[in-house]
Amino acid sequence: MKIRYGAIALAAVSLMMGACSKENPFTPENHGTGQVLKAALDVTASSDNIQITRAADKGYNLDDFIISFIPDGNTTALKSYKYGEMPDVVDLPAGQYTVTASYGSDLSAEWENPYFAGESEAFEVKPMEITSYIEPIECELQNIKVTIEFGADLYSAMDSEAYVEVKVGDNDGLGFYKSERRAGYFKHTDETTLVATFHGTINGATVTETKSYNGVQKGCWYKLTFRLHGGNGSGTGNAIGSVSVDASVDVDDVNGDVSIAEDEPLDDDERPGDGSDPTPPTPPTPPADNDGPQILAVSPGLVFDTPWNVTGDTPCVFKVVSTADGGFEELTCDIVSNSLTPESLEEIGLSSHLDLVTCLRADGQSIESALNGLGFPVMMGGKKEAEFDITSFMVLMAMQYPGERQEFHIHVKDANGVKDAVLILQF
């Protein structure tokens, strides 16, 4: 699925409309130069199963994309900008160009690190002319997304230190513990074998079991599920007695242009090598609060419990995750602000204490509609994941209350525990 960014801003439209009434911007000194309007760029991106919009993009902010103008026959950019810092008009020497757009870094292995990239068709910058249209740039996921799930029987039988180590080729790996809800992103290389190794204790038995999957492709999401296998000890790993694990994989093509069968089983072969036993890996550090709910940053730079210097253009997205079968029992947000007082919030149908499970004020009035308008999740009772996207709200706070500090106290409770965090925005 691909969703288009509305790239033509009002300011750019005004620039185009006003161009007819202004003096010619070209002079004898720059007669060999042409101009490209920022409004000429239209960038699309694979949604990665997350809705993207121009104003509130769930973490993929068009302003953070790197835009590069590359002359024909070159591999390096003549000019590069972050889209949010790009001028409304770019001066370029006349000639043939392509434009590339990219988001993120192509790292060997990292949590929540999608890397998108795309390139326009070639176009010509003509001397003393303005280019107002370029064929849309379609960015696609360039790395490999992996998530791990555990079957209910295995989840209850495995110890808290058990984990699955995932590697693609010879690159660094990531360790997925039983409570890990994040996705791992892996660099796509010429080596296209994904290896997932279970390490842990199951009902007192030490188990090391390796599964591999060949022919992994960039732009795909590999959803690996490990399950408890009770048999005659025929598993391929170093299982003790009759305890071993099986694994299967579902594959989603994020970019939407590769046909892959779902539920294809993982190969049971050990990772290719010389036949010798590999050196046991160093176990990764378990995430904090293994079994309780988690409050996780999504936007780059977002931190909790310490002031975060922001502007109206700063993307602000975070999520809350429950690991309990019953999902959220409590999910609230308390607003602490000198300007967003309880009285002022009541005028717009809110209160300083936001109950995201019932979506009711203390007087029984529903706040669901008002919460939706601010990017807050609603009616979250029993659900396991809630995403807060207050990016559009940041613009209003920056304009109305410059220099002020706004606090959002998040509280979440499920059957596995309680988690609290404070988002402190310093404008």
Secondary structure, DSSP 8 states (H G I E B T S, - for coil): -EEE-----HHHHHHHHHGGGS--S--GGGTTEEEEEGGG--EEEE-TTS---SS--TT--GGGSEEEEEETT-SS-SEEEEGGG--SEEEEESEEEEEEEEES---SEEET---EEEE---EEE-TT-EE-----EEEEE-SEEEEEEE-HHHHHHB-TT-EEEEEETTS--EEEETT--S-EEE---S--EEEEEEEEEETTEEEEEEEEEES--TTEEEEEEEEEEESSS--SS---TTEEEEEEEEEEETTS-----TTEE-B----SSSSS-----------SSTTS-EEEE-STT--SSSEEE--TT---EEEEE--STT--SEEEEEEEESSS-HHHHHHTT--SEEETTT-B-TTS-B-HHHHHHHT-----TT-SEEEEE-HHHHHHHHHHSTT-EEEEEEEEEETTEEEEEEEEEE-
